[in-house]
Amino acid sequence: MYVCVCNAVTESHILEAARNGMTRLRQLRETLGVTAECGRCAKCAHQCLRDALGSSAIPDTTVLRTQADTRFSLATEAP
């Protein structure tokens, strides 16, 4: 399934990135371009990464900034 349509990133890409040691959404943005354009994929990308790593492996709150530095996406869950 496509997670980020803007940059054609799939769940498989995120799983592969996690296998290669990526643990943060910021790392996915820097390497795959996830959330770098419109930011609408942040929640899904975050969940895919959590699933790949196990839910306790990454923090519950992640703030992301788009390339234009004009939009923020906040993905949070209760502790």
N, C-alpha and C positions, 0 to 999 in steps of 0.2 A: 504494500500500500504506500502511496505517496504521502509523505508527511509535510514536505515543503514543496509546493508546486512552483514557486518562483525560481527555485534552484534545483528542481528535479531530484530531491533527496527522498529516499525511501526508508522504510523501517530497517531494511537490510543494511543500508549504509550506516545507520546509527548503531545497529548491532555490531557491525564490523569495527566501527570506531571505538565502541566500548571494549571489544576484545583486544584492541590495540592500546588500551590504557586510558582512553578519554573518560573522564568522570564528571565533567561540568558542561553545562549548556554553552558556556562561553567558548569552550574548546571546539564544540560542534560548529558554532558560528564562525570561528576563525578558520576552520579547515574545510567545512562542508557548505558554509553559507546559510545554515539554518537560522532563521529569524533576522537575517541581515537586510531583507527588503521590507516587506509589509509587517512582519512580526506575528501574523495570524497563526503560524504553526507552533508558536512557543509552547502552548499547553500540551499539544500532542507530542512534540519532540521531547519535552521534559518527561512525559509519561513513558515514552519509548525508551529513553535512557534509564529511567528508574527501573523499568521492567528488565532491561538488559543487565543492569548491575545488581538488582535486588533493591527493594524500596528503602533500606536503611543506609545504602551506600552514598547517597547524595543528600544535601540539605533540603529541607522542606520548602524553603523560600528562595527564589531565584529572580533577580531583577535583570532584565535584558534591555539593551538599547539598540535601536536600528542604526544603519549606516548614516542616515540623515540626522541622527541624534534628536529626532523630534517626537518619536513615539516610544512609549514604555509599555512593556508587558510584564505583569506581575503574576507569577504562578505560585500560589500558596496552598498549603494544606494544614489542617490543625495538627498539632503535635501528638 
